[in-house]
Amino acid sequence: MKLLSKSLITIFTATLLAQGLNAATTICYKKDWESPSTIEKTKLDGGECDGRFTYKEMLKKGWYLKDIKISKAKKGLDYSYILSDKELIEIDNSDFMDNKFAKLDYKPMAARISNVSEENATINIPNLRVGQSAVIQHNYTNTKTMLVANAYVIDSNTTGSTLKLMPFLDLKQNALPTSNRKAVDGDIAIVNYLYDTSLIIAPSQDAFSATRDKYKDNNFLHSDIFGARLKMEGEPLPSKEMIRDFAISQNIGTIFFVISNKIYIVDAKTFAVLEKGNISYNFVEDEKMPFYTRVEKIEKNPFNSILDYKSWLSYIQQFFGDDKRTEEEQLLEDEIATGELSVKGDIYNNYYEALLGLNK
């Protein structure tokens, strides 16, 4: 058996002391496992497992889970289980291990707006998150309705919330006239508008599938459609503006970003993080940029023409010599120069952490 890491020895020692001298403790492990969904049904190595018993079989034999260490391996994940024959504090890792079904609990809510000014309005819905978006609907006497403004929460307490009002341009069409109507007292604010329609930004097919399965109540537009849009526009790395414009055009309310083993659910208009949690999937070294999509060769088009990007790079290198940077490093040149992004290590994770402001 390989020597245990210092961190695992520390966990082992602390657990042993907490249990007392009369408790038996064992460590079972599985290395380089590439199928997280089957780990609990897999024979574990080491300790009392010794390649004969699965984690669930050990529980049936009277062992209790005290702690678990899950780390990225060269292939898949390394799992280490610390088990004891005496029950102390139950540690529930089921949400991470099994990707249990989760529901995005942001149902549409409607309330009349009041105290309307040029920029703000209030509603009597309390305890909202700053950044939750809404639309303002005007009801006519002939039962017709019209969306007259966008809005998002800028303050909320136990009695109500304050909204920031903005023009409603989601259905903008240059060939058609735009209404000049503005929000007034008595109009209806619909909070969490279209939150159940979403887009997944994930580094691999496995991460994409795990997210879609975990939040199966949401309607997910396939990332291929966004990939096709980036290819058509010649934008290999999507900016906030690009993602926001695409979301509006497709009536998408939330974006699910998978970064490392975390999932960040953000409002598609404000990019406010609504929820975050763990997601289990098979890590791969060759993570897709800009995200998992079956659309290939999304290349930058700096001259807004049909010029092939790789041909353009070769053309530039005739004047500036060979550039030893990776294609991702060249594409991220502006972000690197301003210090906003480090490209050492994981390109995908660094890019989206910077995009969401998680590395500040």
N, C-alpha and C positions, 0 to 999 in steps of 0.2 A: 504494500500500500504506500502511496506517495505521502511525503510529509505534509501535514496540514499547514495552511497559511496562518500567519500570526493573528489575523482578525478572527478566523474560525476557532483557533485555540482560545482566544479571549472569550468568545461566546460560549465555548464548551466549559471553560473554567467557571464563568459566572453562573451558568446554568447548574453545574454540579454543586456549587456552594449553596445555591438557593434551594436545591432539593434536599440537602442533608445527606448524612452518611448512609442512611438506609435505602436510598433510591438508586436504582440501576439506570445508567445512561448509555446510550449507544449512538453512533453516528453512521448513517447509511448515505451513500452518494451515487450519483450517476454523472458521468462526464461526457461532454460533446454530444448532448442529446438534441436532436433536430426536430422533434415533434412534441412541443409542449402539451398539446391536448391529450397525449397518451402517457405522460410521465407517471401518473398515479397508478397506472395499470402495468407498469414495467418493473421487472425484477431489479432491485437495487443492489449495489456492491457494498462491501465493507460491513464491519460491525455484525450485529445479529442478523442482518439481511443476508449477507454473504452470497449474493447472487441467487438466493432461493425464494425471497419474499418481496412482494410489492409493498408500497407505502400503505395501501388500503388493507392488505393482508396483515401488516404489522399492527394496524389499529385494531383489527379483529382479534389479534393475539393478546391484546391488553396493553399495548404501548400507546403513549400520548405524544403528540407533536409539541415540542417546546420552542423550537425555532427552526428557521429555514434560511439558507443562503442560496441565492440564485444569481449567477454572474455570467457575463458574456464569455463564451469560449471561442476558440478558433473555428470550431464547427458547432453551431447551435448554442446550447447553454450548459453550464455546470450546475448541478443541483446537489446540495448537502442538507440532509435532514438530521436534526438533533432530536432524539426520541428518549422518553423516560417511561419507566414502569409505574410512576406515580403521577397523578393528575394534579397540577398546580393551577396556573393561570392559562386558560385556553387562548391560543393564538389563532385567529381566523385568517387564513391565507386563501380562502376559497375564491374570493373575488379575483385575485391575481392568477391563481393556478388554473381555474377553469373558465375564465372569461365569462362569468355568469351573466345572464341576460340583464341588461341595464336599460332603464327608460329615461329619456331626457325629459325631466319633469318641468317643462316650460310650455304649458298649454296657452293658447291665445286667451287674453283677458281684455274685456272691453269696459271702458268707463268714460263718462262725460268729462270734457275738459272745462276748466274755469280759470279765472284770473289771467286771461289770455293777453299777452303783450306782443310787441313786434317780434320777439325772439323766444319767449317762454310761455309755458302754461302749466297748470297743476292738475293732478288727478287724485282720486281718493283710494288708490291702490297702494298699500304700504309695503315696505321691506323688499323693494326691487334692487337689483344689482345696477350699479352705475355702468352705463354702456348698453343696457338692454334697449333694443330699438322698437319703434312703433310706427304705425301710419295713422293719420288723422282722416276720418271719414265724415263728410257732410251729407246729411239726409234731407232730401227735398220732400215737399208735401205730396208730390205725386208718386211716392214710394221709390223714386230714383235715388241713387247714391253716387257720390264722387269722392275719390281720394284726393285731398287738397294739400297735404303736407306730409313730410317725413318727420320723425322725432326720435329722440333717444333720452334716456334717463341721465340726469346730471346730479340729482340728489334724491335721497329717499330716507324715510324714517318710519316710525311705527304708526303714523297717521296718514301718510300720503307720499306722493313723489312729485318732483319737478321735472318737466320735459323741456328739452331744447328743440325749438321748431326750425325746420329747414324746408326749402321748396321741394315739392314732389316731382322728381324728374325720371322716375323709374320707367314710365311709358312714353318717354319723349320720342316724338316722331317729327322730323323736320318738315315733312310734307303736310302736317296737320297743325291747326292752331292749338295753343296752350291756354288753359283757363287761368284767369287772373285771380280767382277766388282764393282767399286766405282763410286760415283757421279762425274760428270765432267761438265764444262761449257757447257751450251746448253741443258742439261737435263731438264725435266719438273717437277716442284713442283706442286702437287695437294693439296691445303690447304683445310681443313674441310672435309677430306676424311672420308666417311661413317658416317657423323654426323647425317644423318636422320635415322640411325638404332640405337636403344637405349634400355636401361634397366632401370626399375624403382625400386628403393629401397624405400619402403614406410612402415609405421607402421601398416597399416590396409587395409582391402579390399576397404573401402570407399575412403581412400587416394589414393590407387592405381588406382581405377576407375576414380576418379576426375582428376588425372594427365593425364591418357590416353585419357580422353575425351577432356581435355583442349588443348592437343597437338596432335590432331588426325591425323595430317599430317605425324607424325613420325611413323616408324615401330617399335613397341615395342616387344621385345622378352619377353615372360611371365616369371615372377620371379620364377615360379615352376622349370624351367629348371636350373636356378642357384641354387635353393634350393636343387635339386637333386644332383648337382655337389658337394655342401658342404656336403651333407649326405654321398656321396660316398667317399669323401676325409676325412671324420671325422673332419670337421672344422665348429663348430657352430657359430663362429664369423669371418666374412670375413675380411682379411687384404687388404691393397691397392694392394699388389702383387697378391693376389688371385683374386680380382676383375679385375685387369688389365689383368692377364693371361686368365681369362674367356672371357673377352671382345674381346681379340685378337682372341681367338679360335672360337668365334661366329661372327666375323666381326662386332663388335659393336663399334660405334664411340663416343657416349655420354652416360653418366649415369645421371639419374634424381633422386636426393636425396630429399625426403620429410622430413623436420625436423620442428617440431611444425607446424606453419601455413605458413612456407616458403618452396619454392622449389628452389633447387640449381642444375643448369645444368652444369656438369663438363665434360671436355675432358677425355675420358676413358684411355688415355695413360699417360697424364701429370698431371691429377687431377686439372688442372687449372679451376677455376670457370668462366664459360663463361657468364652466366646469372643467376639472382635470382629474385624472385618475390613472390607474395602472392598466396596461394592456399586455397580454402575453402572446408572443409570436416568435417565429424562428428567425433569429438574427442572421443576416447574410453580409459578407464583406462587400459584395458588389451591389450596393444600394443604388436604386435608380435616381437619377437626376433628370428633370427637376422633381419627379415623383413617379410612383408606379403608374405606367400607362403603356398600352400596347402600340401606341403611336411612336414610331421610331424617327431618329434623326431630326429632332427639333433644334434647328440651327439659327443662330443669330443672323439677322439681315441688316447690317449697319447702314446701308445705302437705300433701304426701302425699295429694293429691286429684287429680281429673281437670281441675283448673284449667289452662287453656292458659298456657304460660310467657310468651309475648309479650303476652297480655292482662294478665298479672300485672305485667309491666314497665310497661305503660301506666298501670296502676292506681297503682303506686308513684310514677311520674313526676308524677302529679297533686299529690302532696304534696311531692316533693323537686325538682321542676323537670326540665327536659330533661337527660339524662345523655349527654354527647357521646362517651363511651367506646364502643368496639366491644362486641359481644355477648361475645366471648372475654374482653375485659378485665373486664367485669362478672362473668362466671362465675369468673374467677380472682382476685376481689377479696381473698379471705382470704390467698392466697399472696403477692399483691403487698404487702399491708399488713405482712406479717411479714418482707418482704425476701427471701423464698425464691425469688422468680421475677420476672424482668424481662420485660415484654411488648413492649419495643421490638424491632422486627424480626420474627423468625420465631416466631409463637405456638406452632406445633406442636413445633418443635425445642426451644424453651425449656421447654415443659411437660414433655416426656419426659426431657430432660436433668436437670431438677429431680427428677422422679420417681425416676430411677435414681441420683441423687447424682453425676452426671458433672460438674456445674459447681461442685463444692466445691473 
